[in-house]
Amino acid sequence: MYFFVPTRQNVGAAAKLANTLENRFGLLGFPPAQGLLALEKILTVDTPQVGFAPIRDWTLIRQVFSSGQYFDEVAVSNSSNRQVFADVDKIIQGIKAAPPGEREGKIQNYLADVIKETLRLPGDEVLDIDQPINEMGVDSLMAMEMKSKLQKLVNNNIPVAVLQEKRTIRKLSAYLAEALSGEESVPRLSDMMRLDSILPPEIQTNDLSGPICPSELYGILLTGVTGHLGAHILSEIQNYNKRLTVYCLVRASSEERAIQILRETLEYYQLHSVYMERIIVICGDVSKEQFGMSGEAYADLLDKVNGVVHCAFKTKHADSYYDGSPTDMRTVNVHGLIRILKFATGGSSVKRIMYPSTLLVMTEPNESGTFPEGWISQDAYKNVESGYLQSKCICEALLHQASEIGIPCTIFRLPLLFASTETGIRTRSVNHVYNFILTGLKMRKFPKLEHTEGIPIFPVNFASRICSEIWLSDDSEEGIYNLTNSRILADADLQEIVGEMGINVEFVSLDDWRDSMFEDLEEGLLVGSIDEKSRVDLPNPQTLHAFGEEWNRALYVGSSEKCMRNLPSIDEINSGYSPKELFHLQLTQFMRQPPEISNL
């Protein structure tokens, strides 16, 4: 969906853009409030491309659109800003080396350059240091981009709330100068993560009866059921044991809305075999104490559940571990797990836990060249960079400590998951697989990964089946399982599949692919294929690195000895699909989902 909404409060490049639209195309501006109302209505329209603007001259706009000019003349160059940021480390070093009394002025200049670079304004543009940056045109996504640059200055995290509170260049510069001088406390991320990796002392099992065996489970709490993995795990749990009652925790404004959301999710993934009569939908949120439930409702749930499958977590590699928001990695992933562990030790008995993790928490193979199915160190978060992986390392550390005090925890480290072999339907949210395939098709290029001969294909329904059958079996071990699969989609197969659809692609190195993507993003060639959230996620070096690492882990992590020992049919399960057929099925589904792929 494409939007262009000119307003009457434009400055800089936005003002030039508004003038061009009026003079060349006959389009007028309108107040931001009216734009928001328009946006609300547009979001209810199921049309691929929508535009909204007051028309001053219909004759002029008809001439322009009939001639095919569209918005070709609307462009802003930021080449001067690229020169400014050619040596950003030197700029930051200069600020830090300046006397404290001179730092604020230098920071104001640096911050102005960051804003101009973000907004693609000319380098000689003069900004009002007392004007709120949101009025300059900096939206929430741009603020996140700015935040990553500003954090280099103070070598620490800057909460998003700071950008919202100190909205002008003057106020934000004063804050950064004070932080640089140590006069204002900026949370130290390393200290925060160290403390987060320690199990809270109130989580105890001393006075509780021991957990029952899996075959005696009667009630399971399932979080993240509206996600790709959670929905399929729900289906596989019921396939394995239809007597279980599954309590699905869903974020919603009411119980009726929660039920509707779950039904819509199951319909989207075509999971028609789910037995709704054995499902109880509960309004709740793992990021809130007692899941946001009343004391009575929470206590009632404690009595009805003796197992927990925790799939509610955030997976965006580009996001930082902590930014002060209620939806950052720390709040959702780490604090969410802590609340699950508190729930597991509530009531009268200990509850079993299943937790999906990722192969990426492992950074060093053992002497045999494989990654062991054992606990990582408590400070393993120091060895990874992305906020997502830091949160996963901390979660595994918490689960390790929980297992030591008697909470039965089973962790499944998963590779990157593809669509189901039965439907080819991708995740509802935009994820790595979707972004990778779609961007590769747009650019006509795919990366040839080091040490691999293709892309490992692991379907979500197979992963869900393996996790469910192992966790629910009395004969299975607790602890960690590395879910791996050496079956790949060969480069030649990928070329053949897309070639049948009239798309010719080439395979280049990961670095060349990344550089091409950056160039295409700069030129706007990928706009329309990658939504706003994905444009932040995909170009991030951590995300690109994660692509290669996840695939290499899936190929070279080594066969899971635990999986083979505890699920003898795993080889039969893994051999039950063709990577080529699954990719063809998923790509076919992509082609049915305009507008992202409609202009290939």
Secondary structure, DSSP 8 states (H G I E B T S, - for coil): ------BSS--HHHHHHHHHHHHHH-B--B-HHHHHHHHHHHTT---S------BS-HHHHHHHHHTT-TTTT-----HHHHHHGGGHHHHHHHHHHS-HHHHHHHHHHHHHHHHHHHHT--TT----TTS-HHHHT--HHHHHHHHHHHHHHHTS---HHHHHHS-SHHHHHHHHHHHHTTSS----HHHHHHHHTS--TT---TTSB----GGG--EEEEE-TTSHHHHHHHHHHHHH-TT-EEEEEE--SSHHHHHHHHHHHHHHTT-TT--GGGEEEEE--TTSGGGG--HHHHHHHHHH-SEEEE------TTS-S--SSTTSHIIIIIIHHHHHHHHHTSSSB--EEEEEEEGGG-----TTSS--SS---TTGGGG--SHHHHHHHHHHHHHHHHHHTT--EEEEEE---B--TTT----SS--HHHHHHHHHHHHTEEEE-TT-SEEE--BHHHHHHHHHHHHT-TT---EEEE-----EEEHHHHHHHHHHTT---EEEEHHHHHHHHHHHHHHTTTBTTB-HHHHHHTT-HHHHHHHHHHHHHHHHS---HHHHHH-TTHHHHHTSS-HHHHHHHHHHHHHTSTTTTTT-
